[in-house]
Amino acid sequence: MGTSRIAIVTSEVGAEADSDLRLIVEALHADGWTTEPVAWDAEDVAWETFDLAVIRSTWDYAERIGEFLAWVDTTARLTRLWNPASVVRWNSDKRYLLDLAERGVPVVPTRFIEPGGRYREQDFGGDGGVVVKPAISAGALDTARYEPGRHAEAMRHARMLLDQGRVVMVQPYQRLVEEGERALVFFSGTFSHAIRKGPVLTEPGVIDNDRIPHPDVAPYRPTGEEMDTALAALAAVPSSGSPLFARVDLALDDSRKPVVMELELIEPNLFLADHPRGLERLVEAVATEARRAAT
């Protein structure tokens, strides 16, 4: 066990802001593993010398998506990468929501607009308003919601993103998210813990890339229906096995039914500081993969 090397993959911003990073490294050390945090874009890293590389806080990936996915593919050829490269690539573009919907998973209804695609001002209307954001983003980057009747403002936001060559997604604003967004965390396909957090898009019509991505976090016990929805989303992941880690973000629709907002399989905050048993479960999952890699 002690001869295996595990990289916990981070970034410059992640190394500074990821409260889970130190906990994970220290817990794996305590369990007998040689572990260190490594930035995904650090120069001269010999990834082949690691038995396992676990992506955790590569929180700048959405702004450097081409470079990041090239790193993912290269690193996956040199060591065991978790989550796997194919899963990371699939999950990096929120058009995966279409795949979930095709598999019968209840998701927030979403329309995607490609650069050069056709759209009308009416496409940005809705009884409860709409959310406009890029299909490749993290932490609500370049995202805003618009109140009913503000079609032109929402369309200008979309046009700005399209002019940058980015795919745009338009969703009806889920008003009940103001009661709290649910985030269910899983390790190796098994539920670990959940949190509820306050709404992020609190001010309509404003793109605020400095907003707090997880406000007012509190422990949460999911309902049976929420658990079923999360498990259905995980079952729809195009992979032969369960992700090493996953976070399923849910909201309630107008009928108070849970719908998937996002399925986070690349670098989700796992809220381990407030869930020590969750940290133990993650260490168990990583240790299991490290043992497999060593055989």
C-alpha positions as CSV (number, residue, x, y, z in Angstrom):
1,M,0.0,0.0,0.0
2,G,2.7,2.5,0.9
3,T,4.5,2.2,-2.4
4,S,1.5,3.5,-4.4
5,R,1.4,7.2,-5.3
6,I,-1.8,9.1,-5.5
7,A,-2.2,12.6,-7.1
8,I,-5.1,14.7,-5.9
9,V,-5.5,17.0,-8.9
10,T,-6.2,20.6,-8.4
11,S,-5.4,24.0,-9.9
12,E,-4.0,27.3,-8.8
13,V,-7.4,28.6,-7.7
14,G,-8.3,25.2,-6.3
15,A,-5.1,25.0,-4.2
16,E,-6.1,28.3,-2.6
17,A,-9.9,27.8,-2.2
18,D,-10.6,24.1,-1.9
19,S,-11.3,23.4,1.7
20,D,-11.6,19.7,1.0
21,L,-8.1,19.4,-0.5
22,R,-6.0,19.3,2.7
23,L,-8.6,17.0,4.4
24,I,-8.3,14.5,1.5
25,V,-4.5,14.5,1.4
26,E,-4.2,14.2,5.2
27,A,-6.8,11.5,5.4
28,L,-5.1,9.4,2.7
29,H,-1.7,9.9,4.4
30,A,-3.2,8.7,7.6
31,D,-4.5,5.7,5.8
32,G,-1.0,4.9,4.6
33,W,-1.0,6.2,1.1
34,T,1.7,8.4,-0.5
35,T,-0.4,11.3,-1.6
36,E,0.1,14.9,-2.9
37,P,-1.9,17.7,-4.5
38,V,-0.8,18.4,-8.0
39,A,-2.1,21.2,-10.3
40,W,-3.4,19.8,-13.6
41,D,-1.4,22.3,-15.6
42,A,1.8,22.2,-13.6
43,E,4.9,21.9,-15.8
44,D,7.1,18.8,-15.8
45,V,4.8,16.5,-13.9
46,A,5.6,12.9,-14.5
47,W,2.0,11.6,-14.3
48,E,3.1,8.1,-15.2
49,T,4.8,7.9,-11.8
50,F,1.4,8.1,-10.1
51,D,-0.7,4.9,-9.7
52,L,-3.8,7.0,-9.5
53,A,-4.8,10.6,-10.3
54,V,-8.1,11.8,-8.7
55,I,-9.5,15.1,-10.1
56,R,-10.8,17.3,-7.3
57,S,-10.5,21.0,-7.8
58,T,-9.6,21.8,-11.3
59,W,-11.8,24.9,-11.0
60,D,-10.5,26.8,-14.0
61,Y,-11.3,24.0,-16.5
62,A,-14.3,25.7,-18.1
63,E,-12.3,28.7,-19.1
64,R,-9.6,26.5,-20.7
65,I,-11.7,23.6,-21.9
66,G,-9.6,22.6,-24.9
67,E,-6.4,22.6,-22.9
68,F,-8.0,20.8,-20.0
69,L,-9.6,18.0,-22.2
70,A,-6.2,17.5,-23.9
71,W,-4.6,17.1,-20.5
72,V,-7.4,14.6,-19.5
73,D,-6.8,12.4,-22.6
74,T,-3.0,12.5,-22.2
75,T,-3.0,11.8,-18.5
76,A,-5.5,8.9,-18.8
77,R,-3.0,7.2,-21.1
78,L,-0.2,7.6,-18.4
79,T,-2.1,6.6,-15.2
80,R,-5.5,5.7,-13.9
81,L,-7.6,8.8,-14.0
82,W,-10.8,9.3,-12.0
83,N,-13.3,10.1,-13.0
84,P,-12.4,8.4,-16.3
85,A,-11.5,10.6,-19.4
86,S,-14.7,9.5,-21.3
87,V,-16.9,10.5,-18.4
88,V,-15.1,13.8,-17.9
89,R,-15.4,14.7,-21.6
90,W,-19.1,13.8,-21.6
91,N,-19.8,15.8,-18.4
92,S,-17.8,18.9,-19.5
93,D,-20.6,20.1,-21.8
94,K,-24.1,20.5,-20.3
95,R,-25.7,19.0,-23.4
96,Y,-25.4,15.8,-21.3
97,L,-28.8,17.0,-20.0
98,L,-30.3,15.9,-23.3
99,D,-28.8,12.4,-22.8
100,L,-30.3,12.2,-19.3
101,A,-33.7,13.3,-20.6
102,E,-33.6,10.7,-23.4
103,R,-33.0,8.1,-20.7
104,G,-36.1,9.2,-18.8
105,V,-34.3,11.2,-16.1
106,P,-36.4,14.3,-15.0
107,V,-34.3,17.3,-15.8
108,V,-34.8,21.0,-16.0
109,P,-36.2,21.6,-19.5
110,T,-33.3,23.0,-21.5
111,R,-32.9,24.5,-25.0
112,F,-29.5,24.7,-26.5
113,I,-28.5,27.2,-29.2
114,E,-25.4,26.7,-31.3
115,P,-23.3,29.5,-32.7
116,G,-24.9,30.3,-36.0
117,G,-28.2,28.7,-34.9
118,R,-31.6,30.4,-35.3
119,Y,-33.5,31.8,-32.4
120,R,-36.1,34.4,-31.7
121,E,-36.9,36.8,-28.8
122,Q,-39.9,34.7,-27.9
123,D,-37.5,31.8,-27.2
124,F,-36.4,33.7,-24.1
125,G,-39.8,34.0,-22.5
126,G,-41.5,32.0,-19.7
127,D,-44.1,32.5,-17.0
128,G,-41.4,32.4,-14.3
129,G,-38.6,33.9,-16.2
130,V,-35.5,32.2,-17.7
131,V,-31.9,31.4,-17.0
132,V,-29.3,31.9,-19.7
133,K,-25.8,30.4,-19.4
134,P,-23.1,28.8,-21.5
135,A,-23.2,25.1,-22.0
136,I,-19.6,24.8,-20.7
137,S,-19.3,26.6,-17.4
138,A,-18.6,26.1,-13.7
139,G,-19.7,28.0,-10.6
140,A,-22.5,29.9,-12.5
141,L,-19.9,31.5,-14.7
142,D,-21.5,34.0,-17.2
143,T,-24.9,33.0,-16.0
144,A,-27.9,35.2,-15.2
145,R,-31.7,34.9,-14.7
146,Y,-34.3,37.2,-16.3
147,E,-37.7,38.0,-15.0
148,P,-40.8,37.4,-17.2
149,G,-41.1,40.0,-19.9
150,R,-37.4,40.7,-20.1
151,H,-37.0,38.7,-23.3
152,A,-34.7,41.3,-25.0
153,E,-32.3,41.4,-22.1
154,A,-32.0,37.6,-22.1
155,M,-31.5,37.5,-25.8
156,R,-28.7,40.1,-25.6
157,H,-27.0,37.8,-23.0
158,A,-27.3,34.8,-25.3
159,R,-26.0,36.8,-28.3
160,M,-23.0,37.9,-26.3
161,L,-22.1,34.2,-25.6
162,L,-22.9,33.1,-29.1
163,D,-20.6,35.8,-30.6
164,Q,-17.8,34.3,-28.4
165,G,-18.4,31.0,-30.2
166,R,-20.1,29.4,-27.1
167,V,-23.1,27.2,-27.0
168,V,-26.0,28.8,-25.0
169,M,-28.5,27.0,-22.8
170,V,-31.9,28.5,-21.9
171,Q,-33.9,27.1,-19.1
172,P,-37.1,28.1,-17.3
173,Y,-36.2,29.6,-13.9
174,Q,-37.2,27.2,-11.2
175,R,-38.8,29.4,-8.6
176,L,-38.8,26.8,-5.9
177,V,-35.0,26.8,-5.9
178,E,-35.5,29.7,-3.5
179,E,-36.5,27.1,-1.0
180,G,-33.1,25.5,-1.5
181,E,-31.1,23.6,-4.0
182,R,-30.3,20.0,-3.0
183,A,-26.9,18.4,-3.7
184,L,-26.6,14.7,-3.2
185,V,-23.0,13.3,-3.0
186,F,-22.1,9.7,-4.0
187,F,-18.9,7.7,-3.8
188,S,-18.6,4.6,-6.1
189,G,-22.3,4.8,-6.7
190,T,-23.3,4.7,-3.1
191,F,-25.0,7.7,-1.4
192,S,-22.8,9.4,1.2
193,H,-24.4,12.7,2.3
194,A,-26.4,15.7,1.1
195,I,-26.6,19.4,1.6
196,R,-29.1,22.1,0.8
197,K,-28.0,25.6,-0.2
198,G,-29.6,28.9,-0.9
199,P,-30.3,30.3,-4.4
200,V,-27.4,31.6,-6.3
201,L,-29.1,33.8,-8.9
202,T,-30.6,36.2,-6.4
203,E,-30.5,39.4,-8.5
204,P,-32.3,39.2,-11.9
205,G,-30.5,40.5,-15.0
206,V,-27.1,40.5,-13.4
207,I,-24.0,38.5,-14.5
208,D,-21.9,38.2,-11.4
209,N,-18.9,36.0,-11.8
210,D,-17.8,36.8,-8.2
211,R,-20.9,35.5,-6.6
212,I,-20.7,32.8,-3.8
213,P,-21.4,29.5,-5.6
214,H,-22.7,27.7,-2.5
215,P,-24.5,30.1,-0.2
216,D,-26.1,29.1,3.1
217,V,-25.0,25.5,3.1
218,A,-26.8,23.2,5.6
219,P,-27.0,19.4,6.0
220,Y,-30.0,17.9,4.3
221,R,-31.8,14.5,4.3
222,P,-33.1,13.8,0.8
223,T,-36.6,12.4,0.2
224,G,-37.1,9.1,-1.4
225,E,-38.2,10.7,-4.6
226,E,-35.0,12.9,-4.6
227,M,-32.9,9.8,-4.0
228,D,-34.6,8.0,-6.9
229,T,-34.0,10.9,-9.2
230,A,-30.3,11.1,-8.3
231,L,-29.8,7.4,-8.8
232,A,-31.5,7.5,-12.1
233,A,-29.1,10.3,-13.2
234,L,-26.1,8.2,-12.1
235,A,-27.5,5.1,-13.9
236,A,-27.6,7.2,-17.2
237,V,-23.9,8.0,-17.1
238,P,-22.2,6.4,-20.2
239,S,-19.7,4.4,-18.3
240,S,-19.2,0.7,-17.6
241,G,-18.9,1.4,-13.8
242,S,-20.0,3.9,-11.2
243,P,-18.1,7.2,-11.0
244,L,-15.6,7.4,-8.1
245,F,-17.4,10.6,-7.0
246,A,-20.5,12.4,-8.1
247,R,-22.7,15.2,-7.0
248,V,-26.3,15.4,-8.2
249,D,-27.8,18.9,-7.9
250,L,-31.6,18.9,-7.8
251,A,-34.4,21.5,-7.6
252,L,-38.1,21.2,-7.3
253,D,-40.3,22.1,-10.3
254,D,-43.6,23.9,-10.0
255,S,-45.3,20.6,-9.1
256,R,-42.7,20.0,-6.4
257,K,-41.2,17.1,-8.2
258,P,-37.3,16.9,-8.1
259,V,-35.5,17.6,-11.4
260,V,-31.8,17.4,-12.1
261,M,-30.2,20.8,-12.5
262,E,-26.7,19.5,-12.9
263,L,-24.8,16.2,-12.6
264,E,-21.3,17.1,-11.4
265,L,-18.7,14.5,-12.3
266,I,-15.5,16.5,-12.8
267,E,-14.6,18.7,-9.9
268,P,-17.6,19.2,-7.5
269,N,-17.3,20.7,-4.1
270,L,-18.1,17.7,-1.8
271,F,-18.6,19.6,1.4
272,L,-16.4,17.2,3.4
273,A,-15.5,19.6,6.1
274,D,-18.9,19.3,7.6
275,H,-19.3,15.6,6.8
276,P,-16.4,13.6,8.3
277,R,-18.0,10.3,7.5
278,G,-18.2,11.4,3.8
279,L,-14.4,12.0,4.0
280,E,-14.0,8.5,5.2
281,R,-16.1,7.1,2.4
282,L,-14.1,9.0,-0.2
283,V,-10.8,7.7,1.2
284,E,-12.3,4.2,1.1
285,A,-13.3,4.6,-2.5
286,V,-9.9,6.1,-3.5
287,A,-8.0,3.4,-1.6
288,T,-10.0,0.7,-3.4
289,E,-9.0,2.1,-6.8
290,A,-5.4,2.5,-5.7
291,R,-5.2,-1.1,-4.7
292,R,-6.7,-2.1,-8.1
293,A,-4.1,0.1,-9.9
294,A,-1.3,-1.5,-7.9
295,T,-2.2,-5.1,-9.0
